[in-house]
Amino acid sequence: MKKSVFYHAGCPVCVSAEHEILELMNPETIEVVHLGEDKSKITQAENAGVKSVPALVTPTGNVLHINYGASMADVKG
């Protein structure tokens, strides 16, 4: 089974969204990617269509931008 991918940058908005998502969904079906800690995944996130974080990319490729924590330009720093 393909997982959803939750991208975030570690800001308070992102961490709050991560906790909510993990409460709402089965954590085994989600890969959590902290872009502040793993900058090598930034290109992967952008290629998936992530414009800002926090964002959830579904198994079908839809990008659900949740609230607004930071733009990808901010994440790249």
N, C-alpha and C positions, 0 to 999 in steps of 0.2 A: 504494500500500500504506500502510495506517495504521501509525504507529509506536507502540511502547511509550513511556511517559514515565517517566523516573526522577527523582523529586523528592528533593532533599537540602538540608541547611542548612550544609554546609561543615565540620561537626564531624569529628573523627578517625574515628568510626564510619561516618559518611556517606561520607567520602572513600574509606575502605577498601572499603565496599560498592560504590561507583561503579567502582572499579578492577576488582573481581571481576566485576561485571555486564558491563562492557565486554570483559573477557577471555572470558567465557562466551558472549556473544551477539555478533552482527554489529553493530558500532557504527553502521552505517548505518540500522539498524532501531530505534534508540533516540534519543529526544530527552532530553537531560540538562538539568534545571532546578535551578539553585542558588537556593533561596528566600531565602537571606541576601543575595544580590546582586540578585535580581529579585523584590522583595516584591509587585509587581503580579500575580504568578502564584499568590499564596497562595489567593485566592478560587477560582481554577481548580482547584487541588489539593484544596481542601476540597469543592468541588462534585463532584469525581471520587471522593470517599470517603476521601481520605487523612486519617488520624487522627494519624499520627506519621511522622517521617522517620528513616531512608531508606525510601522506598516506590517500588514499580514498579507503574504502572498499565498493564495489558495492552491490546492493541487491542480486546479484547472488553469492556473496562471493569472487569475484576477488579482489585482492589487487593491487591498482595502487600506486606505490611509486613515489612521485612527488619531483623532485629535491633532495636535501639532506640537512637536517637540523641537525639531530642527530640520532644516533643509539638508539635502545631500551635500551641497556646497559647504555648509557649516560642519558636517561630519568629516569631510575631507580635510578641512582646516587649512 
